[in-house]
Amino acid sequence: MSDSPENPENEPAGEALHSPVIAWFDANARDLPWRRPDAGPWGVMVSEFMLQQTPVSRVLPVYEQWIARWPRPADLAKEAPGEAVRAWGRLGYPRRALRLHGAAVAITERHGGDVPAKHAQLLALPGIGEYTAAAVASFAYGQRHAVLDTNVRRVFARAVTGVQYPPNATTAAERKLARALLPDDDRTASRWAAASMELGALVCTAKNENCARCPIAEQCAWQAAGKPAHQGPARRGQTYAGTDRQVRGKLLAVLREAVAPVPQAALDRVWDEPVQRARALDGLVSDGLVEPLPEGLYRLPLT
C-alpha cells in the first residue's frame, strides 16, 4: 500500500477500531498528572508544550515543579520570561518555555486568566499551532478534534494505511484520514484521541512494537500484509553530541544557575571551539532566550 490512502472504502471502518482501542485505554492508561481532573485546562496545556519531542519520564518532574510554582496562567505571566527558561531546566528546545510564557500572558490579558475553550481562540494564542490547539480542546474540554501527534500517526499508518511508519511530515492525506476516523460524538472522540495516542506510546511503538498486546492487531493492515519494512526516504535520526544544540544547552545551563549576569569568560569555558560557541550564543540571543548587557555580560530575559 502507499503512504496516502486512496481508497477509503477499503479501509477499516472507524467504528470497528474505536471500541477496542478505548476499552484497552480504560484498562491500561498511565496515571499521569495532566490526565487527572484537578489538572484543569492549564495543566493540560503545560503538559502539551513540555511533551513535544520530550519523553514523559523527563517531563514529569519538571511539570510537577512548574504547576506547583505557577498553578494558573496569571502566575506565570507576572514573572519574567527568563524565569520560565530557568524552570524549563534540561527539557530541551527551550523556546517552548518562552512560547508558553507568551501564551500565559495572552491568556491573562485576553481571557481573564482562563485557558479558552474554543479551538479558534486557542489557535490565536502565541506559540500554539494546530496540534496543540486540538490537543487542549480535546483533552481539557472534551471536544471533537483530530489530534495528530507522532504516536497517533504511527498507529494510523500501520493499522489503516498498512505501512510501518508515517511520512516524516504530516500530510493532507493523514489529516483527512484522522478526521474520517473521528467518532461522531464529542466525548467518544476525545477518548479516542487519548486512547490512540497511548496505544502508539505503549504498544505500537516506533521500535519493538508489541502486536500481541494490541487490541486491534487482527484489524491491522500492516500486520495483515506481513509487516513489510518501511519503504521510502530514510527516517531522520536525532543527533545531539557535538551539535549547536548541545552548545546552546551548556550555555543556557550556566545562565540558569546564575543569580546575577554572567560574564563572557564564564560562557567561554563551557565549549572549547570558539566559532561554534559564538554561533550558538548568537542564536540564543536571536531567539530571545538570552539577553546581552553592556560590558560583555549576559542573562536570561527579563522582558
Protein Blocks (a to p, Z undefined) as FASTA:
>chain_A
ZZbdfblmlpccfklmmmmmmmmmmmmpccdfklpmklommlmmmmmmmmgopafklmmm
mmmmmmmmmmbfklmmmpcfklmmmmnmmnojjllmmmmmmmmmmmmmmnnopacfbfkl
mmmpghiafklmmmmmmmmnopacddddfklmmmmmmmmnopabdcfbdcfklmmmmmmm
pcfbfklmmmmmmmmmmmmmmmmgfbhpafklpcklmmpmklmnopaaceddddddddfe
hpaklmmmmmmmmmmmpcbdcdfklmmmmpmblmlmmmmmmmmmmnopaccdehhiacdd
fZZ
